């Protein structure tokens, strides 16, 4: 089956966004990139820090409420609809709910060609990237590095700890049909 969607799952600061840009550069066809950060940025300010929306604790822990889940479900279905309409999509995600998070995507993407990619990064490397970025709660990268992969099934995994994103992108592109 032709790959229509590439789902990149990894913790904060693992290199998913750089990897997505690298994929756009090396894949022969145009691919659109959507990140969970895109969804969060599109939400009204009233959803940030609210129990029904998304809350980031001072230690980097993230909790989401029913309002976030409702908007997330619509966003996932919208991305699936774009893929069904012919767009090739790269999704930059953080499966905080582990296998349950993946199952939401599996259900929406049923019938589409999906390449599931685990983006791993050593916690201390992700933490250093987080500190250099300065736009994340300290502790988020380290706390998410392993937990987002628990129970998740992949077609391919890459480790961005010491490998350039373009090299990882080429490895993923080799699996795109």
Secondary structure, DSSP 4 states (H G I P E B T S, - for coil): ----EEEEE--TTSSHHHHHHHHHHHSSS--EEEEHHHHHHHS-GGGBT-TTSEEE-TTS-EEE-HHHHHHHHHHHHHHHHHHHTT--EEEEE--TTTHHHHHHHHHHTTTS-EEEEEEE--HHHHHHHHHHH-SS-TTHHHHHTTGGGTT---SEEEE-SSS-HHHHHHHHHTT--
